[in-house]
Amino acid sequence: MQDVPAALNRKQLSFSGYMDPTRPAIIDEAHAARVNYETYLFADTANQQLFSGDIVRFCGLLTDPISKQRFRPTVESPQTEHDGVVYYFESESAREMFERSPEDHRLPGFEM
C-alpha cells in the first residue's frame, strides 16, 4: 500500500490531529498509525502512543478486510499484524483467511 504520509505531503494537505483536533497533525510515519484500511495522524508522539496502546478504544468503525463490512472492534476481536499494519476482523475465520494470503486482501486500486 502507498505510503500515506508521503502522499499527503506531496499533495500539501494538512489535517487536525486525530486525538487532539485543536492541533495540526504531524504528517510522517512516526506520527501515524495504520489499522485495517485506515490511517490515523497525530499531533505528537504521546497521542500516537496512547492510541496504539488501546486501539479498540479509539479507532471507531473499521472495514473487515475479508467481508468488507464496517464494524466496531472489541478487545475480543480477532487480530493480526502484517507489514506494520494492525488488522481486526469480525470473526476468527476471517482472520484465518486473511493470514493465508494477506496480499490478496489489500485495498484494491488504492492510490492517493
ABEGO torsion letter per residue (X at the ends): XBBAAAAAAAAGBBBBBAABAABBBBBBAAABBBBEABBBBBABAAAAAAAAABAAAAAEBBBBAAAGBBBBBBAABBBBBBGGBBBBBABAAAAAAAAABAAAABBBGBBX
